[in-house]
Amino acid sequence: AAAVLYRPLGRWGPWARLMGIYQRQMQVQLRDFDFGQAGAGAGWAIGNERSSAQAEYAFDATWLGNAFYSQRHRVALAGRQAFGALGLQAAAAGRHESYARTEFEEYDGPRFELTAAADFGIGPSVRAGLGWQLHRSWAARPELGWLEHGPTAQVVVIAGRFRAALRSTALDRRWAGFDPDLASYRRDTTLSAALDAD
């Protein structure tokens, strides 16, 4: 895997990104599962530490078994405003995925994501926040589309060069149509948590 990020004016201003991933299976009989991905993106960020906004566009292409698999276009907008110890942020993103293989064409379609969150400083080193996510996906086969939403929570600790973040999400997904394979209307609940530190 490799990635290059170019910011000619520093943190604020235009930027461009290139990335690539390749995973090769060691066993010959599994070479159909070799995976590759290449992507490029560009955007612009404006503002300062208290008030900021950014916009971006990205394109990704993937290969599976050394054959073209899918492509994705994505656009996103995000903004943040601080009021003393309180921070408010919102983001909106849309993408369209299309698959090269006939057996996966029923998954082609757009997806939209909305996120809003608020966080609060607890002392000089800790910030805690709550938010809400709303995602909507459409597919060529109607019953494969879905709507999901749910709360998010995070705690971030920064002390000198040390940074740690604990994030959790609970999402309720309702599928758009009757699934003839399962003979029912699907509804899923997903709980996730992640901890990272550097």
C-alpha positions in Angstrom: 0.0 0.0 0.0 1.2 3.5 -0.7 -0.3 7.0 -0.6 0.9 10.5 -1.4 -0.7 13.7 -0.1 0.3 17.1 -1.6 -0.6 20.4 0.1 1.1 23.3 -1.7 -0.1 25.9 0.8 0.0 23.8 4.0 -3.1 22.7 6.0 -5.4 25.3 4.5 -5.9 25.6 0.7 -5.9 23.1 -2.1 -4.7 19.5 -1.8 -4.4 16.4 -3.9 -4.0 12.7 -3.0 -3.0 9.5 -4.8 -3.2 6.0 -3.2 -2.8 2.4 -4.2 -3.2 -1.0 -2.6 -2.3 -4.5 -3.9 -2.8 -7.7 -2.0 -1.5 -10.9 -3.7 -2.5 -14.4 -2.4 0.4 -16.6 -1.7 -1.4 -19.8 -2.8 -1.8 -20.2 -6.6 -5.3 -21.7 -6.2 -6.4 -18.4 -4.5 -5.1 -16.0 -7.2 -8.7 -15.2 -8.2 -8.9 -13.3 -4.9 -5.9 -11.0 -5.6 -7.1 -7.5 -4.8 -6.0 -4.1 -6.1 -7.3 -0.6 -5.6 -6.2 2.8 -7.0 -7.6 6.2 -6.1 -7.2 9.9 -6.6 -8.8 12.8 -4.9 -8.6 16.6 -4.7 -10.1 19.2 -2.5 -9.9 22.6 -0.8 -9.9 23.5 2.9 -10.5 27.0 4.3 -10.7 28.4 7.8 -8.7 28.2 11.0 -8.7 26.2 14.2 -12.1 27.7 15.3 -14.0 27.8 12.0 -13.3 25.6 9.0 -14.9 24.0 5.9 -13.7 21.7 3.2 -14.9 20.1 -0.1 -13.5 17.2 -1.9 -13.9 14.8 -4.9 -12.5 11.3 -5.1 -12.4 8.5 -7.6 -11.5 4.9 -6.8 -11.2 1.8 -9.0 -10.8 -1.8 -7.8 -9.6 -5.1 -9.3 -10.3 -8.6 -8.2 -8.3 -11.5 -9.5 -6.5 -9.1 -11.9 -9.8 -8.2 -13.6 -11.6 -4.9 -13.3 -14.2 -5.1 -10.5 -15.8 -1.7 -9.6 -15.5 2.0 -9.7 -16.7 4.7 -7.4 -17.1 8.5 -7.6 -17.5 10.5 -4.3 -18.1 14.1 -3.3 -18.1 15.5 0.2 -18.6 18.7 2.1 -17.8 19.3 5.8 -17.7 22.2 8.2 -16.9 22.9 11.9 -17.5 25.9 14.2 -16.3 26.3 17.7 -18.0 28.4 20.4 -15.6 28.4 23.3 -15.3 24.8 24.6 -18.3 23.7 22.4 -17.7 22.5 18.9 -20.3 21.8 16.2 -19.7 20.0 13.0 -21.7 18.6 10.0 -20.8 16.7 6.9 -22.6 15.5 3.8 -21.3 13.0 1.2 -22.6 11.3 -1.9 -21.1 8.5 -4.0 -22.0 6.3 -6.9 -20.7 2.8 -7.3 -20.9 0.6 -10.4 -19.7 -3.0 -10.9 -18.1 -4.5 -14.0 -19.3 -8.1 -13.4 -22.8 -8.9 -14.5 -23.6 -10.8 -11.3 -23.0 -7.7 -9.2 -24.7 -5.1 -11.4 -27.8 -5.2 -9.2 -25.8 -3.4 -6.5 -25.1 -0.4 -8.8 -26.4 2.9 -7.4 -25.9 6.0 -5.3 -25.5 6.4 -1.6 -25.8 9.6 0.5 -24.5 10.2 4.0 -25.3 13.0 6.5 -23.6 13.4 9.9 -24.0 16.0 12.6 -22.1 16.1 15.9 -21.3 18.2 18.9 -18.2 17.9 21.2 -17.2 19.6 24.4 -13.8 20.2 25.9 -13.2 18.6 29.3 -10.1 20.2 30.6 -7.1 21.0 28.3 -6.6 17.4 27.0 -10.0 15.7 26.6 -12.9 16.2 24.3 -16.2 14.2 24.4 -18.9 14.3 21.7 -22.2 12.9 20.6 -23.7 12.8 17.1 -26.1 11.3 14.7 -25.6 9.6 11.3 -28.2 9.1 8.5 -27.3 7.0 5.4 -29.4 6.2 2.4 -28.5 3.7 -0.4 -30.3 2.9 -3.6 -29.6 -0.2 -5.8 -30.6 -1.4 -9.2 -32.4 -4.2 -7.4 -34.8 -2.3 -5.1 -34.7 -4.7 -2.1 -30.9 -4.2 -1.9 -31.4 -0.5 -1.1 -31.6 0.6 2.6 -31.9 3.4 5.1 -29.9 3.5 8.3 -29.4 5.9 11.1 -28.2 6.0 14.7 -26.1 7.8 17.3 -22.4 8.1 17.6 -20.1 8.9 20.5 -16.4 9.6 20.9 -13.8 10.6 23.5 -10.5 12.0 22.3 -7.5 12.5 24.6 -4.5 14.6 23.5 -1.4 14.9 25.7 1.7 16.3 24.0 2.5 14.0 21.1 0.2 11.3 22.4 -3.3 11.0 20.9 -6.0 8.4 21.6 -9.6 8.2 20.5 -12.5 5.9 21.4 -15.4 5.9 19.0 -18.7 4.0 19.0 -21.7 3.8 16.7 -25.1 2.1 16.8 -27.0 1.9 13.5 -30.4 0.6 12.7 -30.8 -0.4 9.0 -34.1 -1.0 7.3 -34.0 -2.5 3.8 -36.0 -0.9 1.1 -38.1 -3.8 -0.1 -39.3 -7.3 0.4 -36.4 -9.8 0.0 -37.7 -12.8 -1.9 -34.6 -14.8 -1.0 -35.3 -14.4 2.7 -39.1 -14.2 2.3 -39.2 -11.2 4.7 -38.4 -7.5 5.2 -34.9 -7.2 6.5 -33.9 -5.1 9.5 -30.4 -5.1 10.9 -28.8 -3.4 13.9 -25.0 -2.8 13.9 -22.9 -1.9 17.0 -19.3 -0.9 16.5 -16.5 0.5 18.6 -12.9 1.4 17.7 -9.9 2.6 19.7 -6.8 4.1 18.1 -3.7 5.7 19.5 -0.5 7.2 18.2 
